[in-house]
Amino acid sequence: MPSKFLQAFSPLIRITPEVKPPTRRVSLREKLGWTLLVMIIYIIMSNIPLYGIPHSPHAPDVFYSIRVVLASSRGTLTELGIGPIVTAGLLMQVLVGSRMIDIDLSDPEDRALFTGVQKVLAILLTMVQAVMYIASGAYGRIAFNTAVLIFFQLLFAGIIIILMDEMIQKGWGIGSGVSIFIIAGVADRIMWNAFSPFSIPNGDGYAYGAVIAFFQAVGNAWNTGKWNELISILNRGKNLPDMTGVITTIILFIVIVYIETCRIEIPVAYSRFRGIRGTYPIRLMYVSVIPVIFAQAFYAIILFTSQLTWRRWGDSENAFLRLIVDILGRYEITEEGIVKPTTGLAYYLSPPRGIQAVIEDPVRAVTYMVLFLILCVIFGVLWVEVSGMAPADIAKQLVQAGLQVPGFRSSERILERIFKRYIPPVTIFSGILIGLLAVFADFLGALGTGVGILLFVDILYQYYQLILREQLAELHPAVRAFLGLE
């Protein structure tokens, strides 16, 4: 029986909007069409400004450092992005992983209740985050009726995003809506940082885009003969994208694709049919990018809370309130409207982007890296336990499929002991590995941020595998159950 905590959400689950799963088999072409439609709708929403907010080019951007991961766009209907969905998932997985709630995720009814509660939490978190965002002063001083109008815009947009994600996951599309939204956001950020032809005030005189700026610098050096000036364009500073970031992005793409192909293969065979053998692959990136998403969601909560306390009590005469602000962090607003942490926990939870920033404060860089790696490992271990990827879960799946490791009996206990030799170490190592890739990419100024590039490549690789599985299932319908598509 599920815990009373989950059962208490049943009345709310019944009144929340729901996307029905398909009652027929959806073809690959149709799934691709629905997936593309969801992406287009999200991009359109990302370009529709919220009605009623002041249109100031220098308005402070509260979520600037984590917008890529949240797939959000400043001042638009996707202001909150996938933040509520990811945070709800994080909370539910922590509750299940810590055994604070009792639920059997292998039971269809319990799993349905789990996903229903997660959706309700996502809607409630959308409301909470919308209120906190408005209360933090992100849109400046606005009238109460305007604040109510903005709240309902964010709420309805958030519900649409949640339903689009649910539609994709229930079989109308491929993968998940969260993945689609992240891909769209990262691709847009990379293209803008690389090829934007527009210049910015107080910049270096070249275009904002790193590639365009580089060729402008080459042309200028050709005319003036000052080729040494090209060195400065490789590391521009001032939070501007540069060719160092472009090169880092390309190298990171190659490294991630290579790591995705690395795996440990455990030989398996059918216990009933002799001579039929195969392998069970354990990927080097066993936990994929899930720990990175959860770590960034955790950071987002802390950063947002610190910004809220700084705005409300930064100048308070109360010594206790000032102490809280000092611990959580103080900020400054740049001329471009970016809110930058300067002290406290928020400062050390924000990555120093670019080589120059790392050299200026190596203590901050090391602290950020250590904390980020610890979180990646913790969330990686939790994810394995609650997502059916633990040794016991894999052993159960293999026994049910009639498989065994050659030389050992087909027993769940024996298979679990075998997989315990590999899965826990690989889980910890993969958490550290993806954390290091993300951190060093940020330190070198990768376009779209290190976490964004990591998510982008990993999600694209997963979609490549999903499409191959769908194609195989269409050619050979009998293997649909084996591929987990039933």
Backbone torsions as a table, in degrees:
resi	resn	phi	psi	omega
1	MET	NA	135.5	176.4
2	PRO	-65.9	159.3	-178.6
3	SER	-68.6	159.7	178.9
4	LYS	-62.9	-27.8	178.5
5	PHE	-59.5	-45.4	-179.6
6	LEU	-71.4	-41.7	-178.9
7	GLN	-63.6	-26.6	179.4
8	ALA	-65.3	-21.0	-179.4
9	PHE	-86.6	-6.1	-175.5
10	SER	-55.3	-45.1	177.9
11	PRO	-60.1	-37.7	179.7
12	LEU	-70.8	-35.3	179.4
13	ILE	-62.2	-38.1	-177.2
14	ARG	-67.0	-26.4	-177.0
15	ILE	-101.0	-4.0	178.5
16	THR	-80.7	146.1	177.6
17	PRO	-62.4	148.6	-174.6
18	GLU	-141.4	145.1	173.4
19	VAL	-98.9	121.9	-179.8
20	LYS	-75.1	139.7	176.3
21	PRO	-68.6	155.3	-179.4
22	PRO	-65.2	141.2	178.6
23	THR	-93.1	1.6	178.5
24	ARG	-133.5	169.7	178.9
25	ARG	-78.7	122.2	-178.4
26	VAL	-90.3	128.0	-178.2
27	SER	-71.5	161.6	178.9
28	LEU	-61.4	-41.9	179.8
29	ARG	-61.4	-41.1	179.7
30	GLU	-68.4	-39.0	177.6
31	LYS	-62.2	-42.6	177.9
32	LEU	-63.0	-37.4	179.1
33	GLY	-64.6	-45.7	178.1
34	TRP	-65.3	-38.6	179.2
35	THR	-63.7	-44.1	178.3
36	LEU	-64.2	-39.5	179.0
37	LEU	-62.3	-43.2	178.4
38	VAL	-61.4	-42.2	178.9
39	MET	-62.7	-41.9	179.8
40	ILE	-64.7	-43.8	179.0
41	ILE	-60.6	-41.9	-179.2
42	TYR	-65.7	-40.8	178.4
43	ILE	-64.0	-39.7	177.4
44	ILE	-63.7	-44.7	178.1
45	MET	-61.0	-33.8	-179.3
46	SER	-71.4	-9.9	179.7
47	ASN	-115.7	8.1	175.6
48	ILE	-100.6	111.5	-178.0
49	PRO	-70.0	149.7	175.4
50	LEU	-65.9	133.2	-180.0
51	TYR	-76.7	128.6	175.0
52	GLY	106.2	-10.1	-179.9
53	ILE	-86.9	148.7	177.1
54	PRO	-64.6	133.3	-179.5
55	HIS	-92.4	85.0	179.3
56	SER	-117.5	124.4	-179.7
57	PRO	-66.2	-17.0	-177.5
58	HIS	-110.0	20.0	178.2
59	ALA	-66.3	140.0	-177.9
60	PRO	-61.9	136.3	-180.0
61	ASP	-102.8	103.8	-172.8
62	VAL	-65.8	-40.8	-173.4
63	PHE	-101.7	24.9	-173.3
64	TYR	-53.9	-45.2	-172.7
65	SER	-74.6	-14.1	-176.6
66	ILE	-127.5	14.8	-177.4
67	ARG	-65.2	-33.9	-178.8
68	VAL	-61.9	-45.2	-178.7
69	VAL	-70.4	-36.0	179.7
70	LEU	-79.4	-7.7	-178.1
71	ALA	53.4	40.8	-177.0
72	SER	-109.9	159.7	180.0
73	SER	-130.9	129.2	-173.0
74	ARG	-61.7	129.5	174.2
75	GLY	71.4	18.0	-177.9
76	THR	-121.4	-177.1	178.5
77	LEU	-64.2	-21.3	178.0
78	THR	-98.9	33.0	-179.7
79	GLU	-57.0	-42.0	-179.1
80	LEU	-87.6	-16.6	176.7
81	GLY	58.3	-138.9	-179.7
82	ILE	-94.8	11.4	-178.6
83	GLY	-52.6	-50.9	-179.9
84	PRO	-62.3	-38.2	-179.3
85	ILE	-65.4	-47.5	-178.0
86	VAL	-66.9	-41.2	-179.6
87	THR	-65.1	-40.3	177.1
88	ALA	-62.9	-42.7	177.4
89	GLY	-63.0	-40.2	178.6
90	LEU	-61.8	-46.4	-179.0
91	LEU	-62.4	-44.8	-178.1
92	MET	-65.5	-39.7	-178.8
93	GLN	-70.7	-34.5	175.6
94	VAL	-65.4	-41.3	179.6
95	LEU	-64.7	-41.1	179.7
96	VAL	-72.3	-45.1	-178.2
97	GLY	-63.0	-33.2	179.3
98	SER	-87.2	1.6	-180.0
99	ARG	64.0	22.6	177.6
100	MET	-74.0	-24.0	172.9
101	ILE	-124.6	143.6	-175.9
102	ASP	-101.1	117.2	179.8
103	ILE	-156.0	144.1	178.2
104	ASP	-105.1	101.6	-175.8
105	LEU	-71.2	-10.3	175.3
106	SER	-82.4	-14.1	177.2
107	ASP	-85.5	124.9	-178.0
108	PRO	-56.7	-40.2	-179.4
109	GLU	-67.3	-43.9	178.6
110	ASP	-64.3	-40.3	179.1
111	ARG	-64.5	-39.0	177.9
112	ALA	-64.1	-40.7	177.0
113	LEU	-64.6	-40.0	179.5
114	PHE	-60.9	-48.2	-179.9
115	THR	-67.4	-34.2	177.6
116	GLY	-65.0	-44.3	177.7
117	VAL	-63.2	-39.8	179.6
118	GLN	-62.6	-38.5	178.4
119	LYS	-67.8	-42.2	177.6
120	VAL	-60.8	-44.1	177.9
121	LEU	-61.1	-38.6	179.0
122	ALA	-62.5	-40.1	178.3
123	ILE	-68.0	-43.3	178.2
124	LEU	-63.0	-39.9	178.4
125	LEU	-68.1	-31.4	174.2
126	THR	-60.7	-43.5	178.5
127	MET	-64.9	-45.1	-178.7
128	VAL	-64.0	-46.7	-178.5
129	GLN	-66.4	-34.6	177.4
130	ALA	-63.8	-44.4	178.8
131	VAL	-63.3	-46.1	-178.9
132	MET	-64.1	-38.1	-179.4
133	TYR	-63.6	-45.4	179.5
134	ILE	-67.6	-42.3	-178.2
135	ALA	-67.1	-26.2	-178.3
136	SER	-72.8	-9.8	-179.6
137	GLY	85.3	21.7	-179.0
138	ALA	-62.4	-27.2	179.5
139	TYR	-106.8	16.0	-179.1
140	GLY	77.6	-163.0	179.5
141	ARG	-83.9	116.9	-179.0
142	ILE	-129.0	155.5	-179.8
143	ALA	-69.2	160.5	-177.2
144	PHE	-62.3	-43.8	-179.2
145	ASN	-64.4	-33.5	176.5
146	THR	-68.3	-39.1	178.3
147	ALA	-62.4	-40.8	178.0
148	VAL	-63.2	-41.7	179.4
149	LEU	-62.2	-44.3	179.0
150	ILE	-64.7	-39.4	179.5
151	PHE	-58.4	-47.5	-177.7
152	PHE	-69.4	-31.4	174.7
153	GLN	-63.5	-46.0	179.1
154	LEU	-65.4	-37.7	-179.6
155	LEU	-65.2	-51.2	-178.4
156	PHE	-65.3	-38.8	177.0
157	ALA	-64.4	-40.4	178.5
158	GLY	-62.8	-40.1	178.6
159	ILE	-65.3	-39.8	177.8
160	ILE	-62.0	-42.4	179.2
161	ILE	-63.6	-42.2	179.2
162	ILE	-63.1	-42.6	-179.3
163	LEU	-69.2	-35.8	176.9
164	MET	-65.0	-40.0	176.4
165	ASP	-63.7	-41.7	179.1
166	GLU	-65.2	-38.5	-179.9
167	MET	-61.5	-43.7	179.8
168	ILE	-65.8	-44.1	-175.7
169	GLN	-70.4	-25.1	-178.5
170	LYS	-84.3	5.8	172.5
171	GLY	111.4	-3.1	178.0
172	TRP	-77.9	-24.4	179.4
173	GLY	-129.4	-161.4	-178.3
174	ILE	-117.5	132.6	177.5
175	GLY	80.3	-129.1	179.9
176	SER	-141.9	155.6	178.3
177	GLY	-64.1	-36.5	178.9
178	VAL	-56.8	-44.1	179.5
179	SER	-63.7	-42.8	179.7
180	ILE	-61.5	-44.2	-178.1
181	PHE	-64.8	-39.3	179.6
182	ILE	-66.0	-43.7	179.1
183	ILE	-58.2	-46.6	-179.6
184	ALA	-61.0	-43.7	-178.6
185	GLY	-67.2	-43.1	-178.6
186	VAL	-68.4	-42.8	179.5
187	ALA	-60.4	-42.2	177.9
188	ASP	-63.1	-42.4	-179.5
189	ARG	-65.8	-41.2	-179.4
190	ILE	-64.2	-47.4	-178.6
191	MET	-62.5	-40.0	-178.9
192	TRP	-67.5	-45.5	-179.0
193	ASN	-68.3	-27.0	-177.9
194	ALA	-89.7	-38.6	-168.1
195	PHE	-125.3	10.7	178.0
196	SER	-63.9	124.8	-178.5
197	PRO	-86.0	-4.6	-174.5
198	PHE	-85.4	142.7	175.5
199	SER	-95.8	164.1	-179.1
200	ILE	-123.2	153.3	177.0
201	PRO	-62.5	146.7	177.6
202	ASN	61.8	24.0	176.6
203	GLY	-88.6	-153.7	-179.2
204	ASP	-101.4	11.3	178.1
205	GLY	92.5	-11.0	179.8
206	TYR	-101.6	174.6	178.3
207	ALA	-63.9	160.1	179.4
208	TYR	-68.2	-40.9	-179.4
209	GLY	-63.4	134.9	-174.8
210	ALA	-64.7	-43.7	-177.9
211	VAL	-67.8	-44.7	178.7
212	ILE	-62.1	-43.6	179.9
213	ALA	-62.5	-37.9	-179.7
214	PHE	-63.2	-46.4	-179.6
215	PHE	-69.7	-30.8	172.8
216	GLN	-62.7	-41.7	179.7
217	ALA	-67.2	-37.7	176.8
218	VAL	-62.7	-44.6	178.0
219	GLY	-62.7	-40.4	179.3
220	ASN	-66.2	-40.5	178.4
221	ALA	-66.9	-34.5	178.2
222	TRP	-63.6	-38.3	-178.5
223	ASN	-78.6	-35.7	-175.1
224	THR	-98.3	-18.2	-177.7
225	GLY	78.7	7.0	-179.5
226	LYS	-94.4	76.1	-175.9
227	TRP	-71.9	-19.5	179.9
228	ASN	-67.1	-17.7	179.2
229	GLU	-70.1	-16.0	178.7
230	LEU	-65.8	-25.3	-179.6
231	ILE	-62.7	-38.8	-178.0
232	SER	-67.7	-28.4	-178.2
233	ILE	-75.1	-17.8	177.8
234	LEU	-72.9	-26.9	178.3
235	ASN	-140.1	85.6	-168.8
236	ARG	-76.1	-29.6	-176.0
237	GLY	72.1	-167.0	179.8
238	LYS	54.3	28.2	-179.2
239	ASN	60.1	25.8	178.0
240	LEU	-94.6	141.3	177.3
241	PRO	-66.3	140.9	-178.3
242	ASP	-137.2	178.0	-177.1
243	MET	-69.9	-24.5	173.3
244	THR	-61.5	-41.4	177.2
245	GLY	-66.7	-37.5	178.3
246	VAL	-63.1	-47.7	-179.9
247	ILE	-63.4	-42.3	178.1
248	THR	-60.8	-41.0	179.7
249	THR	-61.7	-44.6	-180.0
250	ILE	-63.8	-45.3	179.2
251	ILE	-62.8	-41.2	-179.9
252	LEU	-62.9	-39.8	176.0
253	PHE	-55.4	-50.5	-176.4
254	ILE	-63.7	-44.7	-178.4
255	VAL	-62.4	-45.1	-177.8
256	ILE	-64.9	-42.8	178.6
257	VAL	-60.9	-41.1	178.5
258	TYR	-64.4	-45.1	-178.6
259	ILE	-63.4	-34.4	179.0
260	GLU	-60.6	-27.2	-178.7
261	THR	-86.6	-9.4	-178.5
262	CYS	-83.3	133.1	-178.5
263	ARG	-158.9	159.9	172.1
264	ILE	-101.4	127.9	-177.2
265	GLU	-110.6	117.9	179.5
266	ILE	-98.2	124.1	-178.6
267	PRO	-66.7	136.4	176.5
268	VAL	-134.1	159.8	179.4
269	ALA	-149.8	154.7	176.4
270	TYR	-74.4	130.9	-177.8
271	SER	-72.4	-24.9	-177.0
272	ARG	-93.2	-21.5	-176.1
273	PHE	-123.6	110.9	-180.0
274	ARG	-72.5	146.1	176.8
275	GLY	91.4	-14.8	178.3
276	ILE	-93.2	108.5	-175.9
277	ARG	-126.4	162.4	177.1
278	GLY	-164.2	-161.1	178.5
279	THR	-136.8	150.0	172.2
280	TYR	-106.6	111.7	-175.3
281	PRO	-83.7	135.5	171.2
282	ILE	-114.0	108.2	-175.3
283	ARG	-66.1	148.0	175.2
284	LEU	-62.0	-39.0	173.9
285	MET	-91.7	64.9	-171.5
286	TYR	-62.0	-38.1	-177.6
287	VAL	-92.1	6.1	179.3
288	SER	55.4	-140.3	-177.6
289	VAL	-106.7	9.6	-178.0
290	ILE	-57.4	-45.3	179.5
291	PRO	-59.5	-34.9	179.5
292	VAL	-66.1	-42.1	178.8
293	ILE	-62.4	-45.1	-178.8
294	PHE	-67.3	-39.1	178.8
295	ALA	-62.6	-41.8	178.5
296	GLN	-68.0	-36.5	176.4
297	ALA	-64.1	-39.8	177.1
298	PHE	-63.4	-44.0	176.7
299	TYR	-61.0	-40.6	-178.3
300	ALA	-60.1	-40.8	179.3
301	ILE	-62.6	-45.8	-178.7
302	ILE	-66.9	-44.9	-178.6
303	LEU	-63.3	-42.5	-179.5
304	PHE	-66.0	-41.9	178.9
305	THR	-62.5	-41.6	-179.8
306	SER	-66.4	-37.5	177.8
307	GLN	-67.2	-37.8	179.2
308	LEU	-64.7	-45.1	179.5
309	THR	-67.1	-36.2	179.2
310	TRP	-64.4	-42.0	-179.5
311	ARG	-68.6	-36.6	-175.1
312	ARG	-83.4	-39.6	-170.6
313	TRP	-126.3	13.8	-179.1
314	GLY	-59.5	-32.7	-179.1
315	ASP	-111.9	21.4	-177.5
316	SER	-68.3	148.7	176.5
317	GLU	-83.9	-10.5	179.3
318	ASN	-76.7	121.9	-176.3
319	ALA	-64.0	-37.3	-179.4
320	PHE	-65.6	-43.4	179.3
321	LEU	-65.6	-38.9	177.5
322	ARG	-64.3	-36.4	178.5
323	LEU	-64.3	-41.0	177.6
324	ILE	-61.4	-43.7	179.1
325	VAL	-62.8	-42.5	-179.7
326	ASP	-63.4	-37.1	-179.5
327	ILE	-71.2	-48.1	-178.1
328	LEU	-72.0	-36.1	175.9
329	GLY	135.0	145.9	172.6
330	ARG	-111.5	160.0	-172.6
331	TYR	-133.1	166.9	168.5
332	GLU	-134.8	150.7	180.0
333	ILE	-105.4	119.9	-178.3
334	THR	-76.5	171.8	178.8
335	GLU	-64.2	-25.1	178.7
336	GLU	-83.0	-0.6	178.8
337	GLY	87.5	12.1	-179.6
338	ILE	-89.3	131.1	178.3
339	VAL	-87.7	115.0	-176.7
340	LYS	-112.2	129.6	176.8
341	PRO	-72.6	142.5	-178.8
342	THR	-119.3	-24.2	-179.6
343	THR	-146.5	173.6	171.9
344	GLY	75.9	-169.9	-177.7
345	LEU	-59.9	-39.7	-179.3
346	ALA	-59.4	-35.5	-179.5
347	TYR	-64.4	-40.8	-177.2
348	TYR	-84.7	-9.6	174.8
349	LEU	-96.4	0.7	177.8
350	SER	-104.9	128.5	-176.2
351	PRO	-71.4	134.5	171.7
352	PRO	-73.4	112.4	-175.4
353	ARG	-91.5	122.7	179.2
354	GLY	103.4	150.5	-177.9
355	ILE	-61.9	-40.0	-178.1
356	GLN	-61.1	-42.7	179.9
357	ALA	-64.8	-36.4	178.5
358	VAL	-66.7	-42.9	-179.7
359	ILE	-65.5	-37.8	-177.9
360	GLU	-66.1	-33.1	-179.1
361	ASP	-143.2	78.8	-178.7
362	PRO	-66.2	-28.4	178.8
363	VAL	-62.8	-43.4	177.7
364	ARG	-62.1	-42.4	-179.1
365	ALA	-62.3	-46.1	-178.6
366	VAL	-66.8	-42.6	179.8
367	THR	-61.9	-46.1	178.7
368	TYR	-59.2	-45.0	-177.5
369	MET	-63.3	-46.7	-177.9
370	VAL	-63.0	-47.6	-179.8
371	LEU	-62.9	-40.7	-178.3
372	PHE	-65.9	-42.2	179.8
373	LEU	-65.3	-40.2	178.7
374	ILE	-61.3	-44.4	179.6
375	LEU	-64.4	-40.6	179.1
376	CYS	-61.1	-41.1	179.0
377	VAL	-67.0	-45.2	-178.9
378	ILE	-60.9	-49.7	-178.6
379	PHE	-69.6	-29.2	175.8
380	GLY	-64.2	-44.7	178.9
381	VAL	-64.7	-43.1	178.5
382	LEU	-61.8	-42.2	-178.0
383	TRP	-63.2	-42.5	179.1
384	VAL	-60.5	-38.6	-176.7
385	GLU	-71.3	-35.0	-173.0
386	VAL	-100.4	-6.8	-174.5
387	SER	-107.4	9.8	179.4
388	GLY	78.2	24.4	-179.2
389	MET	-111.8	4.7	179.8
390	ALA	-72.9	160.3	-179.8
391	PRO	-53.4	-41.6	-179.5
392	ALA	-63.9	-39.5	-179.8
393	ASP	-67.2	-43.7	179.9
394	ILE	-64.3	-42.5	178.8
395	ALA	-60.1	-43.2	179.4
396	LYS	-63.0	-42.5	179.8
397	GLN	-63.3	-42.0	-178.9
398	LEU	-66.8	-42.1	179.1
399	VAL	-63.5	-42.7	179.1
400	GLN	-64.3	-30.3	178.4
401	ALA	-83.7	-2.3	179.6
402	GLY	78.5	26.9	-178.6
403	LEU	-107.7	155.7	176.0
404	GLN	-151.0	161.3	174.4
405	VAL	-84.1	125.8	-178.9
406	PRO	-53.5	133.5	-179.8
407	GLY	94.4	-6.0	-179.9
408	PHE	-127.9	151.4	177.0
409	ARG	-69.3	154.6	178.6
410	SER	-80.6	76.6	-178.2
411	SER	-127.3	136.0	179.7
412	GLU	-59.5	-40.3	-177.5
413	ARG	-65.6	-41.3	180.0
414	ILE	-68.3	-44.9	179.8
415	LEU	-64.5	-37.9	177.7
416	GLU	-61.6	-40.8	179.1
417	ARG	-64.4	-37.0	178.2
418	ILE	-66.1	-46.5	-176.9
419	PHE	-72.1	-22.2	176.2
420	LYS	-66.8	-19.7	176.6
421	ARG	-71.2	-25.2	-172.1
422	TYR	-112.3	-47.7	-169.4
423	ILE	-65.1	-49.6	179.6
424	PRO	-58.8	-46.5	177.7
425	PRO	-63.6	-40.0	179.5
426	VAL	-66.0	-36.3	178.2
427	THR	-61.2	-48.2	179.8
428	ILE	-65.0	-44.6	-178.5
429	PHE	-64.6	-41.6	-179.5
430	SER	-67.5	-35.1	175.9
431	GLY	-62.7	-43.5	177.7
432	ILE	-66.2	-40.8	-176.4
433	LEU	-63.6	-49.9	-178.3
434	ILE	-68.7	-30.7	175.5
435	GLY	-64.9	-43.7	178.4
436	LEU	-63.9	-42.0	178.9
437	LEU	-59.8	-45.0	-179.2
438	ALA	-65.9	-42.8	-177.0
439	VAL	-65.8	-50.2	-177.2
440	PHE	-68.8	-29.8	174.5
441	ALA	-64.0	-39.9	175.7
442	ASP	-65.7	-42.2	179.9
443	PHE	-61.2	-30.1	-179.7
444	LEU	-96.4	4.2	173.9
445	GLY	75.3	36.4	179.6
446	ALA	-58.9	143.1	179.1
447	LEU	-67.3	136.1	179.7
448	GLY	81.1	7.3	-176.7
449	THR	69.3	154.1	-178.3
450	GLY	-61.4	-44.5	179.7
451	VAL	-64.3	-39.3	179.6
452	GLY	-62.2	-45.2	178.9
453	ILE	-64.0	-42.5	179.3
454	LEU	-59.2	-46.9	178.9
455	LEU	-64.2	-43.0	-176.3
456	PHE	-59.7	-51.9	-176.7
457	VAL	-68.2	-44.3	-178.3
458	ASP	-63.5	-41.6	-179.8
459	ILE	-67.5	-41.5	177.3
460	LEU	-60.6	-41.3	179.3
461	TYR	-64.4	-40.7	178.3
462	GLN	-64.3	-40.3	178.6
463	TYR	-66.0	-35.2	175.7
464	TYR	-60.1	-44.5	179.1
465	GLN	-68.1	-39.4	179.4
466	LEU	-63.1	-42.1	179.8
467	ILE	-65.4	-39.4	176.6
468	LEU	-61.6	-41.6	178.4
469	ARG	-64.1	-42.0	179.5
470	GLU	-64.0	-40.8	178.6
471	GLN	-64.1	-42.5	178.8
472	LEU	-63.4	-40.1	-179.7
473	ALA	-66.8	-34.2	178.2
474	GLU	-70.6	-35.7	179.0
475	LEU	-74.9	-34.2	-177.9
476	HIS	-132.2	82.1	-176.9
477	PRO	-56.5	-23.8	-176.9
478	ALA	-67.4	-18.6	-177.3
479	VAL	-97.0	7.5	-177.9
480	ARG	-60.1	-44.5	-179.6
481	ALA	-65.2	-39.2	179.2
482	PHE	-64.1	-35.0	179.6
483	LEU	-82.3	-2.5	178.9
484	GLY	76.8	27.6	-177.6
485	LEU	-103.3	5.1	177.6
486	GLU	-96.3	NA	NA
